[in-house]
């Protein structure tokens, strides 16, 4: 099977590329390094020629209109008419008023309206979310930890899920993918700091607005019928050493 992966150099996309190649598929990575500009679609049509399925694990670009990036990707896909698109999205993106979530919901809707057979693959935050927040929410020795209930999943397992769905018939909205257990983000950040020997103080903070309420109240957690991954956050932390 010939599989094209948009966002194939990102965290989940790179894992999907690795999994697909391990399974013997012919993989095309849609990236700038390959002469493909996903923000404009330049070069995408030639790269997509002969693709049996496209995995869209691309991220959000542009603060003014974050959905524009996904629109360019989709336009290139529509022009090439692949038999199947698998779109990586975020659990509950259609229920939470937040820029990234709005963009992902718009991406889902665009795929559903494209006329191309599609599968929406929603996932929860990755285990790497804790170190990401540690880095960008740190000021000196203080590291802000949003009060958030989450059910983090291994990026490798997201890649496996994307390829599983790519190998299957279009499913529309597939079941959510989440990690095996619920976690509290401040505790995740403390565990990461201890395991990586980072110095600093983790300060839990209730985020304002609807997103903050959803984060604290379980609005980012998967549906009851979600497919659960294998690796726990504790196991991921242990592997860092």
Secondary structure as a PSIPRED ss2 file (coil, helix, strand):
# PSIPRED VFORMAT (PSIPRED V4.0)

   1 X C   1.000  0.000  0.000
   2 X E   0.000  0.000  1.000
   3 X E   0.000  0.000  1.000
   4 X E   0.000  0.000  1.000
   5 X E   0.000  0.000  1.000
   6 X E   0.000  0.000  1.000
   7 X C   1.000  0.000  0.000
   8 X C   1.000  0.000  0.000
   9 X C   1.000  0.000  0.000
  10 X C   1.000  0.000  0.000
  11 X H   0.000  1.000  0.000
  12 X H   0.000  1.000  0.000
  13 X H   0.000  1.000  0.000
  14 X H   0.000  1.000  0.000
  15 X H   0.000  1.000  0.000
  16 X H   0.000  1.000  0.000
  17 X H   0.000  1.000  0.000
  18 X H   0.000  1.000  0.000
  19 X H   0.000  1.000  0.000
  20 X H   0.000  1.000  0.000
  21 X H   0.000  1.000  0.000
  22 X H   0.000  1.000  0.000
  23 X C   1.000  0.000  0.000
  24 X C   1.000  0.000  0.000
  25 X C   1.000  0.000  0.000
  26 X E   0.000  0.000  1.000
  27 X E   0.000  0.000  1.000
  28 X E   0.000  0.000  1.000
  29 X E   0.000  0.000  1.000
  30 X E   0.000  0.000  1.000
  31 X C   1.000  0.000  0.000
  32 X H   0.000  1.000  0.000
  33 X H   0.000  1.000  0.000
  34 X H   0.000  1.000  0.000
  35 X C   1.000  0.000  0.000
  36 X C   1.000  0.000  0.000
  37 X E   0.000  0.000  1.000
  38 X C   1.000  0.000  0.000
  39 X C   1.000  0.000  0.000
  40 X C   1.000  0.000  0.000
  41 X C   1.000  0.000  0.000
  42 X E   0.000  0.000  1.000
  43 X C   1.000  0.000  0.000
  44 X H   0.000  1.000  0.000
  45 X H   0.000  1.000  0.000
  46 X H   0.000  1.000  0.000
  47 X H   0.000  1.000  0.000
  48 X H   0.000  1.000  0.000
  49 X C   1.000  0.000  0.000
  50 X C   1.000  0.000  0.000
  51 X C   1.000  0.000  0.000
  52 X C   1.000  0.000  0.000
  53 X E   0.000  0.000  1.000
  54 X E   0.000  0.000  1.000
  55 X E   0.000  0.000  1.000
  56 X E   0.000  0.000  1.000
  57 X C   1.000  0.000  0.000
  58 X C   1.000  0.000  0.000
  59 X C   1.000  0.000  0.000
  60 X C   1.000  0.000  0.000
  61 X C   1.000  0.000  0.000
  62 X C   1.000  0.000  0.000
  63 X C   1.000  0.000  0.000
  64 X C   1.000  0.000  0.000
  65 X C   1.000  0.000  0.000
  66 X C   1.000  0.000  0.000
  67 X H   0.000  1.000  0.000
  68 X H   0.000  1.000  0.000
  69 X H   0.000  1.000  0.000
  70 X H   0.000  1.000  0.000
  71 X H   0.000  1.000  0.000
  72 X H   0.000  1.000  0.000
  73 X H   0.000  1.000  0.000
  74 X H   0.000  1.000  0.000
  75 X H   0.000  1.000  0.000
  76 X H   0.000  1.000  0.000
  77 X H   0.000  1.000  0.000
  78 X H   0.000  1.000  0.000
  79 X H   0.000  1.000  0.000
  80 X H   0.000  1.000  0.000
  81 X C   1.000  0.000  0.000
  82 X C   1.000  0.000  0.000
  83 X C   1.000  0.000  0.000
  84 X C   1.000  0.000  0.000
  85 X E   0.000  0.000  1.000
  86 X E   0.000  0.000  1.000
  87 X E   0.000  0.000  1.000
  88 X E   0.000  0.000  1.000
  89 X E   0.000  0.000  1.000
  90 X E   0.000  0.000  1.000
  91 X C   1.000  0.000  0.000
  92 X C   1.000  0.000  0.000
  93 X C   1.000  0.000  0.000
  94 X C   1.000  0.000  0.000
  95 X C   1.000  0.000  0.000
  96 X C   1.000  0.000  0.000
  97 X C   1.000  0.000  0.000
  98 X C   1.000  0.000  0.000
  99 X H   0.000  1.000  0.000
 100 X H   0.000  1.000  0.000
 101 X H   0.000  1.000  0.000
 102 X H   0.000  1.000  0.000
 103 X H   0.000  1.000  0.000
 104 X H   0.000  1.000  0.000
 105 X H   0.000  1.000  0.000
 106 X H   0.000  1.000  0.000
 107 X H   0.000  1.000  0.000
 108 X H   0.000  1.000  0.000
 109 X H   0.000  1.000  0.000
 110 X H   0.000  1.000  0.000
 111 X H   0.000  1.000  0.000
 112 X H   0.000  1.000  0.000
 113 X H   0.000  1.000  0.000
 114 X C   1.000  0.000  0.000
 115 X C   1.000  0.000  0.000
 116 X C   1.000  0.000  0.000
 117 X C   1.000  0.000  0.000
 118 X E   0.000  0.000  1.000
 119 X E   0.000  0.000  1.000
 120 X E   0.000  0.000  1.000
 121 X E   0.000  0.000  1.000
 122 X E   0.000  0.000  1.000
 123 X E   0.000  0.000  1.000
 124 X C   1.000  0.000  0.000
 125 X C   1.000  0.000  0.000
 126 X E   0.000  0.000  1.000
 127 X C   1.000  0.000  0.000
 128 X C   1.000  0.000  0.000
 129 X H   0.000  1.000  0.000
 130 X H   0.000  1.000  0.000
 131 X H   0.000  1.000  0.000
 132 X H   0.000  1.000  0.000
 133 X H   0.000  1.000  0.000
 134 X H   0.000  1.000  0.000
 135 X H   0.000  1.000  0.000
 136 X H   0.000  1.000  0.000
 137 X C   1.000  0.000  0.000
 138 X E   0.000  0.000  1.000
 139 X E   0.000  0.000  1.000
 140 X C   1.000  0.000  0.000
 141 X C   1.000  0.000  0.000
 142 X E   0.000  0.000  1.000
 143 X E   0.000  0.000  1.000
 144 X E   0.000  0.000  1.000
 145 X E   0.000  0.000  1.000
 146 X E   0.000  0.000  1.000
 147 X C   1.000  0.000  0.000
 148 X C   1.000  0.000  0.000
 149 X E   0.000  0.000  1.000
 150 X E   0.000  0.000  1.000
 151 X C   1.000  0.000  0.000
 152 X C   1.000  0.000  0.000
 153 X E   0.000  0.000  1.000
 154 X C   1.000  0.000  0.000
 155 X H   0.000  1.000  0.000
 156 X H   0.000  1.000  0.000
 157 X H   0.000  1.000  0.000
 158 X H   0.000  1.000  0.000
 159 X H   0.000  1.000  0.000
 160 X H   0.000  1.000  0.000
 161 X H   0.000  1.000  0.000
 162 X H   0.000  1.000  0.000
 163 X H   0.000  1.000  0.000
 164 X H   0.000  1.000  0.000
 165 X H   0.000  1.000  0.000
 166 X H   0.000  1.000  0.000
 167 X C   1.000  0.000  0.000
 168 X C   1.000  0.000  0.000
 169 X C   1.000  0.000  0.000
 170 X C   1.000  0.000  0.000
 171 X C   1.000  0.000  0.000
 172 X E   0.000  0.000  1.000
 173 X E   0.000  0.000  1.000
 174 X C   1.000  0.000  0.000
 175 X C   1.000  0.000  0.000
 176 X C   1.000  0.000  0.000
 177 X E   0.000  0.000  1.000
 178 X E   0.000  0.000  1.000
 179 X C   1.000  0.000  0.000
 180 X C   1.000  0.000  0.000
 181 X C   1.000  0.000  0.000
 182 X C   1.000  0.000  0.000
 183 X E   0.000  0.000  1.000
 184 X E   0.000  0.000  1.000
 185 X H   0.000  1.000  0.000
 186 X H   0.000  1.000  0.000
 187 X H   0.000  1.000  0.000
 188 X H   0.000  1.000  0.000
 189 X H   0.000  1.000  0.000
 190 X H   0.000  1.000  0.000
 191 X H   0.000  1.000  0.000
 192 X H   0.000  1.000  0.000
 193 X H   0.000  1.000  0.000
 194 X H   0.000  1.000  0.000
 195 X H   0.000  1.000  0.000
 196 X C   1.000  0.000  0.000
 197 X C   1.000  0.000  0.000
 198 X C   1.000  0.000  0.000
 199 X C   1.000  0.000  0.000
 200 X C   1.000  0.000  0.000
 201 X E   0.000  0.000  1.000
 202 X E   0.000  0.000  1.000
 203 X E   0.000  0.000  1.000
 204 X E   0.000  0.000  1.000
 205 X E   0.000  0.000  1.000
 206 X C   1.000  0.000  0.000
 207 X C   1.000  0.000  0.000
 208 X C   1.000  0.000  0.000
 209 X H   0.000  1.000  0.000
 210 X H   0.000  1.000  0.000
 211 X H   0.000  1.000  0.000
 212 X H   0.000  1.000  0.000
 213 X H   0.000  1.000  0.000
 214 X H   0.000  1.000  0.000
 215 X H   0.000  1.000  0.000
 216 X H   0.000  1.000  0.000
 217 X H   0.000  1.000  0.000
 218 X C   1.000  0.000  0.000
 219 X C   1.000  0.000  0.000
 220 X C   1.000  0.000  0.000
 221 X C   1.000  0.000  0.000
 222 X C   1.000  0.000  0.000
 223 X C   1.000  0.000  0.000
 224 X C   1.000  0.000  0.000
 225 X C   1.000  0.000  0.000
 226 X C   1.000  0.000  0.000
 227 X E   0.000  0.000  1.000
 228 X E   0.000  0.000  1.000
 229 X C   1.000  0.000  0.000
 230 X C   1.000  0.000  0.000
 231 X C   1.000  0.000  0.000
 232 X C   1.000  0.000  0.000
 233 X H   0.000  1.000  0.000
 234 X H   0.000  1.000  0.000
 235 X H   0.000  1.000  0.000
 236 X H   0.000  1.000  0.000
 237 X H   0.000  1.000  0.000
 238 X H   0.000  1.000  0.000
 239 X H   0.000  1.000  0.000
 240 X H   0.000  1.000  0.000
 241 X C   1.000  0.000  0.000
